[in-house]
Amino acid sequence: MTEGERVLAGVVLGTESTVVADRTQGEMEIETLGVARDARNRGIGELLVRELIHAAHDRAADALVVWTRPSMRTAQRLYDRIGFVRTPERDFPRDGQTMLTYRFPMRRSARQG
């Protein structure tokens, strides 16, 4: 996402590669989502996540999954607010931390904006 020539945010939606080691067939994954520090608190992250939900729905995915570091509390609040469900049974270790995983089942996306 840009503003003029400046990049404000970027995202990678995964379908084949895995970051979440036990992603099941039919799930898509937000592999990376970032918003420039000085562009935060403008709703850009939420807009991107909602667009990814629509993209996953359009591709007939069963669910959209995402992982986050424990320190990324703003992202966790965003996922909770949008309707992602915490899936602690899918957490995994990375770089000495336990990565937290969330799942958004597509059957709910048709009812959410």
N, C-alpha and C positions, 0 to 999 in steps of 0.2 A: 504494500500500500504506500502510495506516495502523496506528497503535497508539493506541487510544483515539481522540481527536480530532486527533491529530498525524500529519501526512503524513511518512512515512519515505522513500518512494521513488515514482517515477513513470516511466512508459514510454509511448512512442508507437510503434505498429507500423504501418508504411506499406505500402500496397498499390498506390496509384496515383501519388502524387507521387514525385519522385526527389530524393534527395540524392546517392546514388551515380549519377553521370551515365550510366553504361553498364549499369545494371541491366537484365537481360533479362526478357522476358515470363515469367511464372510464378514469379518470385522475389518474396519479401516482404523488407522491410527494417526493422531496428530503427533508427528515425529518431532517437530520443532515449531515453536511459536514465540516470536519475540517482538516487543514494541520498544522503540527508542525511549530512553529514560525521560527525555524532555517532552515526549508525546504521550506519556501515560496519563491516566485519569481523564481521557477524552472519549472513552467508549470504544476505542479502536480494537482492543483485544476481544471484547464481547462481540463486536461486529464480525471479526474474523472467525471466531468460534461458531457463531450462528451460521455463517456462510459455509463452514466446513460440515456442519450438521446437514445442511441442505444438499451439499455435494455428495456426502455419504448416502443420504436418502435417495438422491437421484441415481446413484450407482447401485442401488438395491442392497446396500450393506445391512447386515443384521444389527450392527452397533458401531459406535465410534469410541475408541479408547485413547487415553492419554496418560502419561506419567509426569510426575513433577517432583522436584526436590522438596524435602521437608521445609526448607526456608522460604519457599515460594508461596507464602500465605495469601497474597493477593490473587494469584492464579487459582488457588484452592477455593477461595470464596467465590470466584467467578464460576468455576465448574459446579460448585454446589448450587449457586443461584440459578444457573441455566437448567439444571436437572440431571447432571451427571451423578452417578452413584459411586461412592467409594468402594473399591474392591480390594481390601487388604490382603485377601488370599492370593492376589496376583502381584503384590509388591515384590521387588527384587533388589539385590545389592548392586551398587555401582559407585566406584570411587570412594569406598568407605562409608557410604550412606545407604539407607534403605529408601529406594525410590517409591513414591506413593502412586498408586494407579486408580484411575476413575474410568467409568464406562457409561456411555449414553446409549440406551437401547433405541433403535430406530422406530419401533412401534409408537413411541411417544412423540417423535419429531413432527408428525403431521399435525399434532394439536398445539405445538409450541411454535412461536414466531421466531 
